[in-house]
Amino acid sequence: MSYPDFVSESVFEPLAAPPIRVGVIGTGFGASLHLSALRENPDFVTAAICSRRPERARAAALDHGIPTHGADYRALVRDGEVNAVIVASPPHLHHAMVIAALEAGKHVLCEKPMARNLAEARDMQRIAERVGVIAMVNNQLRFLPVRMRIHELIGEGYIGEPHAASVVVHRSSLNDPDDRPWNWLMEQEKAGGMLGATGAHYLDALRWWFGDVKAVAGAVSTMVRQRRLPDASAMAKVDADDNFSVILRFANGALGTIHVTATAGHEGDEEITLSGSEGTLQIRDGRLWGARAGDFSLNELPVPERLQGGLIPGGHFLVQPTTLLLRAWAAAIRGLAPASPSFADGVKTQELIDGALRSSQQGRWIDTSGARWPMAGMA
């Protein structure tokens, strides 16, 4: 069986080695995906779980057969039975929890967005490098077979030199102020908002496909400004974005746009189009389409079964890519593959998120090239 050249074979097959004992911090939606992926993954044994609400940690432990549960993440990261830690808490808690795990010498997989801001993300990366453990960010959508196939095709020259990328997403998940109760996602101070929650995935994907970004511009908006409190007693003010648009200028001069609404009146879909000097690739209705120079229309392209990693899709659509990302993490921990998506990737994504927010406030392009001074025409 052949494998993509950007990952190790061990990403796609469970490793014949003693399992890695992992502790999970958090019991929300992200944590539930990890627990489902871990449960059937022979690379890992889930040794402990914690939550600020101990009753939730206990319930998760019972559901998933986890021997240790508690409410203190510091105790979890100090546990000698834990080799690696998944931080699946809300993003405003990531910095403290990740650093505690790193200082305890644990390998870390952190949910996205990586942190509240670029300063926190850089701090996490610096300490991970100093400690010398494997630290990755859970951009698991890289491991959707259709996205891995796009990475292969771009590497093979299918579209030639990348020229333009477009992402358009219309969702209805935040349309009804009574249906989705107010929580951290609605608080800007806690790194809430769709730019971080959803945009982090698209920013990571476009960087992965097209390369580094030298400038970003963006705009965010809050269209549903109040939401029902969890106890239904009253409405609370929302100050985090539920709509956003981002423009990217890549290092080679290509342009990318991302437009996402979570307040559409109907549940739409995502459409991703990548074009270059020799062709076009598109994800539409979850399927892959392509055309080369001279073609008159897009044609559906096959996605090889080998990119499924031997997994049979089932349950929530994110469980399969999360399982593959966990295999990649295990391979990196065992020294069989590079850590990817790494904390360095997470820092770059965080820089673009921060830049888009700053651009929305200041009405200008934000330089992300690493140059000391703004680029000509970008200030």
Residue pairs with C-beta under 8 A, 6 or more apart in sequence:
1 306
2 306
3 9
3 11
3 12
3 306
4 148
4 151
4 152
4 307
5 152
5 155
6 151
6 152
6 155
6 340
7 328
7 337
7 340
8 328
8 331
8 336
8 337
10 327
10 330
10 331
10 334
10 336
10 337
11 309
11 324
11 327
11 328
11 331
11 337
12 306
12 309
12 310
12 324
12 327
13 309
13 310
13 327
14 41
14 42
14 43
14 327
15 42
15 43
15 327
15 330
15 331
15 334
15 336
17 43
17 334
19 42
19 43
19 44
19 45
20 43
20 44
20 45
20 83
20 84
20 107
20 330
20 333
21 44
21 45
21 47
21 81
21 82
21 83
21 84
22 38
22 44
22 45
22 46
22 47
22 82
22 83
22 84
22 85
22 86
23 46
23 47
23 48
23 49
23 50
23 68
23 76
23 77
23 79
23 82
23 84
23 85
23 86
23 106
24 31
24 34
24 35
24 38
24 46
24 48
24 49
24 50
24 60
24 66
24 85
24 86
24 88
25 31
25 49
25 50
25 51
25 73
25 76
25 85
25 86
25 87
25 88
25 89
25 97
26 51
26 86
26 87
26 88
26 89
26 90
26 111
27 49
27 51
27 53
27 56
27 57
27 59
27 60
28 88
28 89
28 90
30 88
30 111
30 138
31 49
31 60
31 86
31 88
33 316
33 318
33 319
33 322
34 86
34 88
34 109
34 138
34 322
34 326
35 46
35 49
35 60
35 63
35 64
36 315
36 316
36 319
36 322
37 319
37 322
37 323
37 326
38 44
38 46
38 64
38 326
39 46
39 64
40 323
41 323
41 326
41 327
43 326
43 327
43 330
44 84
44 326
44 330
46 64
46 65
46 66
47 66
47 67
47 68
47 79
47 81
47 82
48 66
48 67
48 68
48 69
48 70
48 76
48 79
48 81
48 82
49 57
49 60
49 61
49 64
49 66
49 68
49 69
49 76
50 57
50 69
50 70
50 71
50 72
50 73
50 75
50 76
51 57
51 60
51 71
52 71
53 71
54 69
54 70
54 71
57 69
57 70
57 71
58 69
60 66
60 69
61 67
61 68
61 69
68 76
68 79
68 81
70 76
73 89
73 97
73 100
74 100
76 82
76 85
77 85
77 97
77 100
77 101
77 104
77 106
78 104
82 106
83 106
83 107
83 333
84 106
84 107
84 108
84 109
84 134
84 329
84 333
85 101
85 106
85 107
85 108
85 109
86 108
86 109
86 110
86 111
86 138
87 93
87 94
87 97
87 98
87 101
87 108
87 109
87 110
87 111
88 111
88 138
89 97
89 111
90 184
90 190
90 191
91 111
91 112
91 113
91 114
91 115
91 116
91 184
91 190
91 191
91 196
92 116
92 184
92 189
92 190
92 191
94 110
94 111
94 114
94 115
94 116
94 120
94 124
95 115
95 116
95 120
95 123
95 124
98 108
98 110
98 124
98 135
99 123
99 124
99 127
101 108
102 108
102 124
102 127
102 128
102 131
102 133
102 135
103 127
103 131
105 131
105 133
106 133
107 133
107 134
107 135
107 329
107 333
108 128
108 133
108 134
108 135
108 136
109 135
109 136
109 137
109 138
109 325
109 326
109 329
110 124
110 135
110 136
110 137
110 138
110 343
110 346
111 137
111 138
112 137
112 138
112 139
112 196
112 200
112 201
112 204
112 346
112 349
113 191
113 196
113 197
113 200
113 349
113 350
113 353
114 120
114 121
114 124
114 137
114 200
114 343
114 346
114 347
114 349
114 350
115 121
115 124
115 191
115 350
116 190
116 191
117 191
117 350
117 354
118 347
118 350
118 351
118 354
121 343
121 346
121 347
121 350
121 351
122 347
124 135
124 343
124 346
125 135
125 343
125 344
125 346
125 347
128 135
128 343
129 343
134 329
134 332
134 333
134 339
135 339
135 342
135 343
136 325
136 328
136 329
136 332
136 339
136 340
136 341
136 342
136 343
137 204
137 341
137 342
137 343
137 345
137 346
137 349
138 322
138 325
139 200
139 201
139 204
139 205
139 325
139 341
139 345
139 346
139 349
140 318
140 321
140 322
140 324
140 325
141 147
141 201
141 204
141 205
141 318
141 321
142 148
142 151
142 204
142 205
142 208
142 321
142 325
142 341
143 320
143 321
143 322
143 324
143 325
143 328
144 320
144 321
145 303
145 304
145 307
145 308
146 283
146 286
146 287
146 288
146 303
147 205
147 283
148 307
149 288
149 301
149 303
149 304
149 307
150 209
150 274
150 281
150 283
150 288
151 208
151 209
153 159
153 281
153 290
153 301
154 162
154 209
154 210
154 274
154 281
157 278
158 278
158 279
158 281
158 290
158 292
159 274
159 275
159 276
159 277
159 278
159 279
159 280
159 281
160 276
160 277
160 278
160 279
160 293
161 252
161 254
161 276
161 277
161 278
162 209
162 210
162 211
162 250
162 252
162 254
162 274
162 275
162 276
163 254
163 255
163 275
163 276
163 277
164 254
164 255
164 256
164 273
164 274
164 275
164 276
165 206
165 209
165 210
165 248
165 254
165 255
165 256
165 257
165 272
165 273
165 274
165 275
166 256
166 257
166 271
166 272
166 273
166 274
167 202
167 206
167 256
167 257
167 258
167 259
167 260
167 270
167 271
167 272
168 259
168 270
168 271
169 198
169 202
169 259
169 260
169 261
169 268
169 269
169 270
169 271
170 261
170 264
170 266
170 268
170 269
171 260
171 261
171 262
171 264
171 267
171 268
172 262
172 263
172 264
172 265
172 266
172 267
172 268
173 180
173 262
173 267
174 180
174 194
174 224
174 242
174 262
174 263
175 224
175 262
175 263
175 264
175 265
177 224
177 226
177 227
177 228
177 235
178 227
178 228
180 227
181 227
181 228
181 229
181 230
181 232
182 227
182 228
182 229
182 230
182 235
182 236
182 238
183 192
183 230
184 190
184 191
184 192
185 192
185 193
185 197
185 240
186 192
186 227
186 236
186 238
186 239
186 240
187 239
187 240
188 239
188 240
188 241
192 240
193 220
193 240
193 241
193 242
193 244
194 240
194 241
194 242
194 243
194 244
194 260
194 262
195 218
195 220
195 241
195 244
195 246
195 260
195 353
195 356
195 357
196 353
198 260
198 262
199 244
199 246
199 258
199 260
199 353
199 356
200 349
200 353
202 258
202 260
203 246
203 248
203 258
203 349
203 352
203 353
204 341
204 345
204 349
205 272
206 213
206 248
206 256
206 258
207 213
207 345
207 348
207 349
207 352
208 341
208 345
209 274
210 250
210 252
210 254
210 256
210 274
211 250
211 251
211 252
212 250
212 251
212 348
212 369
213 248
213 249
213 250
213 251
213 256
213 348
213 352
213 368
214 249
214 250
214 251
214 367
214 368
214 369
214 375
215 248
215 249
215 365
215 366
215 367
215 368
215 369
215 375
215 378
216 246
216 247
216 248
216 249
216 352
216 355
216 356
216 359
216 365
216 366
216 368
217 246
217 247
217 356
217 359
217 364
217 365
217 366
218 244
218 245
218 246
218 247
218 355
218 356
218 357
218 359
218 360
219 244
219 245
219 356
219 359
219 360
220 241
220 243
220 244
220 356
220 357
220 360
221 241
221 242
221 243
221 244
222 238
222 239
222 240
222 241
222 242
222 243
223 242
223 243
223 261
223 263
224 238
224 242
224 263
225 237
225 238
226 235
226 236
226 237
226 238
227 235
227 236
227 238
228 234
228 235
228 236
229 235
229 236
242 261
242 262
242 263
243 260
243 261
243 262
243 263
244 258
244 259
244 260
244 356
245 257
245 258
245 259
245 260
246 256
246 257
246 258
246 259
246 352
246 356
247 255
247 256
247 257
248 255
248 256
248 257
248 258
248 352
249 255
249 365
249 378
250 256
251 369
254 276
269 284
269 285
269 286
270 283
271 282
271 283
271 284
272 282
272 283
273 280
273 281
273 282
274 280
274 281
274 282
275 281
277 293
278 292
278 293
279 290
279 291
279 292
279 293
279 295
280 290
280 291
280 298
281 288
281 289
281 290
281 301
282 288
282 289
282 290
282 298
283 289
287 300
288 300
288 301
288 302
288 303
289 298
289 299
289 300
289 301
290 298
290 299
290 301
291 297
291 298
291 299
308 320
309 320
309 323
309 324
309 327
311 320
311 323
311 324
313 320
328 337
328 340
329 339
331 337
332 338
332 339
332 340
351 368
352 368
355 366
355 368
356 366
358 366
359 365
359 366
364 379
365 374
365 378
365 379
367 373
367 374
367 375
367 378
367 379
369 375
